[in-house]
Amino acid sequence: MQLVGNIGFTMHFFLIGAYAGMLLNIFGIIRAVVMLLKGRGQKWAKSNWALAVLIMLCVVCGAATWNSEGWITILPCFAGIVGTVAMAIGDGKTIRLYQLFGVSPLWLIYNITAFSISGIITETFNIVSAIVSIFRFGLVGLAEEK
């Protein structure tokens, strides 16, 4: 489902002219494939090299749009790095905490500056969802989830 969401947001950001968002959602598609392969036991996808390549690719995507959008490209780029690290660690607690305090706030600010209503709604939902899961399961319960 993450792949489908990234494809949709790639088209959305292209249509509104927010190219950093577009490129970083293309990055999200690539990251989702790598994480899927990691989950299926692909040894290379579990390596630190795969993580390093993903992070470098994320930085390249952010740098590629610097001239068109300026400093604001740092926000989704950093969100991509934080999200990638969280997914590489892979436990529910880490993913939700990184989402709550890193990924979603950074994307939310970018979406506000890009006037992306669907992005604002999505990140607001992601923040509320992370908060609800923390209250529902607690941090200990999230750590046990895999």
Secondary structure as the mmCIF struct_conf table of DSSP 4:
data_model
#
loop_
_struct_conf.conf_type_id
_struct_conf.id
_struct_conf.beg_label_comp_id
_struct_conf.beg_label_asym_id
_struct_conf.beg_label_seq_id
_struct_conf.end_label_comp_id
_struct_conf.end_label_asym_id
_struct_conf.end_label_seq_id
HELX_RH_AL_P HELX_RH_AL_P1 GLN A 2 ILE A 16
TURN_TY1_P TURN_TY1_P1 GLY A 17 GLY A 17
HELX_RH_AL_P HELX_RH_AL_P2 TYR A 19 GLY A 39
TURN_TY1_P TURN_TY1_P2 ARG A 40 GLY A 41
TURN_TY1_P TURN_TY1_P3 LYS A 43 LYS A 43
HELX_RH_3T_P HELX_RH_3T_P1 TRP A 44 LYS A 46
BEND BEND1 SER A 47 SER A 47
HELX_RH_AL_P HELX_RH_AL_P3 ASN A 48 ALA A 64
TURN_TY1_P TURN_TY1_P4 THR A 65 THR A 65
HELX_RH_AL_P HELX_RH_AL_P4 TRP A 66 GLU A 69
HELX_RH_3T_P HELX_RH_3T_P2 GLY A 70 THR A 73
HELX_RH_AL_P HELX_RH_AL_P5 ILE A 74 ILE A 89
HELX_RH_AL_P HELX_RH_AL_P6 GLY A 92 TYR A 98
HELX_RH_PI_P HELX_RH_PI_P1 GLN A 99 VAL A 103
HELX_RH_AL_P HELX_RH_AL_P7 SER A 104 THR A 113
TURN_TY1_P TURN_TY1_P5 ALA A 114 PHE A 115
HELX_RH_AL_P HELX_RH_AL_P8 ILE A 117 GLU A 144
#
